[in-house]
Amino acid sequence: MFGVRDNVAAGGLMSYGTYLPDLYRKQGAYIALVLKETNAADLPVLQPTRFELVINLKTAKALGLEIPATLLARADEVIE
């Protein structure tokens, strides 16, 4: 189990973690506030709001695992 989808694309079984493009957009807005010299006490606390589940079926098959259909249906991406 990984926190980043790139590990699954490289052969890992599955990942569940922050959707990075969304996080980068939020960081850009946050940096803009810092560059505008916003008071540190006025800066919002950032936390992820979107997550993604990625499953690699090829790896699951190699390990002899059967992924339940309900989990596959919930996955954001299934790598075959």
Secondary structure, DSSP 8 states (H G I E B T S, - for coil): -BSSHHHHHTT-SEEEEE-HHHHHHHHHHHHHHHHTT--GGGS-------EEEEEEHHHHHHHT----HHHHHH-SEEE-
